[in-house]
């Protein structure tokens, strides 16, 4: 828990540079034998120009009974085009996931 607080405090100085910031804390009660978990999400977004945004996301989740950790670091690029009546966009991401069973890199497109 102290590590999570230290990470929150260390990244607070970047809030002035971001156009949008999301900080989310979640406690999950497991059902039907699933484990309870505790998680933190921090996301910083920056508008580069009217058709391009970038974001950085940090997420960590700890399972209560086993104390296993899962952490994700992710960078996203969001190009968009305004049609007047709607806005078209896509989001491409590149990330790294760290957990107790192994680390891996992933990509995504929405």
C-alpha positions in Angstrom: 0.0 0.0 0.0 2.9 2.4 0.8 4.3 1.8 -2.7 1.0 2.8 -4.3 0.8 6.0 -2.3 4.4 6.8 -3.3 3.6 6.3 -6.9 0.6 8.5 -6.6 2.7 11.3 -5.0 5.5 10.9 -7.5 3.3 11.3 -10.5 1.2 14.2 -9.1 3.7 16.8 -10.5 2.8 15.8 -14.0 -0.9 16.8 -13.6 -0.1 20.4 -14.8 1.0 19.0 -18.1 -2.0 16.8 -18.8 -5.2 18.0 -20.5 -7.2 15.3 -18.8 -6.5 13.1 -15.8 -8.3 10.0 -14.4 -7.4 8.6 -11.0 -9.5 5.6 -10.0 -9.5 3.3 -7.0 -11.4 0.1 -7.0 -12.1 -2.6 -4.4 -13.7 -5.8 -5.8 -15.4 -8.4 -3.7 -15.0 -11.8 -5.4 -18.2 -13.9 -5.9 -18.5 -17.7 -6.2 -15.0 -18.4 -4.9 -13.2 -15.6 -6.8 -10.6 -13.6 -4.8 -11.1 -10.1 -3.6 -8.9 -7.5 -5.2 -7.7 -3.9 -4.7 -6.7 -1.7 -7.7 -5.5 1.7 -8.8 -5.7 3.3 -12.2 -4.0 6.5 -13.3 -4.4 7.9 -16.8 -3.0 11.1 -18.2 -4.1 12.5 -21.6 -2.7 15.2 -23.8 -4.2 16.9 -26.9 -1.5 17.3 -29.5 -3.8 19.0 -32.0 -7.4 18.9 -33.0 -7.0 15.5 -34.7 -4.5 13.8 -32.4 -4.4 12.9 -28.7 -2.0 10.8 -26.7 -2.4 9.1 -23.3 -0.4 7.2 -20.7 -2.0 4.7 -18.4 -0.7 3.0 -15.2 -2.8 0.3 -13.6 -2.0 -2.1 -10.7 -4.2 -4.7 -9.0 -3.4 -6.8 -5.9 -5.3 -9.9 -5.0 -6.1 -9.9 -1.3 -5.6 -13.5 -0.1 -2.6 -14.3 -2.3 -1.1 -10.8 -2.4 -0.2 -11.4 -6.1 0.3 -8.2 -8.1 -0.5 -7.4 -11.7 0.7 -4.1 -13.2 0.2 -2.6 -16.6 1.9 0.4 -18.3 0.3 1.5 -21.5 0.8 4.3 -24.1 -2.0 5.2 -26.5 -2.4 7.3 -29.6 -5.8 8.5 -30.7 -6.2 10.0 -34.2 -9.6 11.5 -34.9 -11.6 13.2 -37.7 -14.6 15.5 -37.1 -17.5 14.9 -39.6 -19.6 17.7 -38.1 -22.4 15.4 -36.9 -20.1 12.8 -35.5 -16.4 12.2 -34.6 -14.5 9.2 -36.0 -11.6 8.0 -34.0 -9.3 5.0 -33.4 -7.0 4.2 -30.5 -3.8 2.3 -30.9 -2.0 1.1 -27.7 1.3 -0.5 -26.8 1.7 -1.8 -23.3 3.7 -4.0 -20.9 2.1 -6.2 -18.3 4.0 -7.4 -15.3 2.7 -10.1 -13.0 3.9 -13.0 -10.8 3.6 -15.6 -13.6 5.6 -13.6 -16.2 5.8 -10.3 -18.1 4.6 -9.7 -21.7 4.1 -6.9 -24.2 0.8 -6.3 -25.9 -0.8 -4.1 -28.6 -4.4 -3.1 -29.1 -6.6 -1.3 -31.6 -10.1 0.0 -30.8 
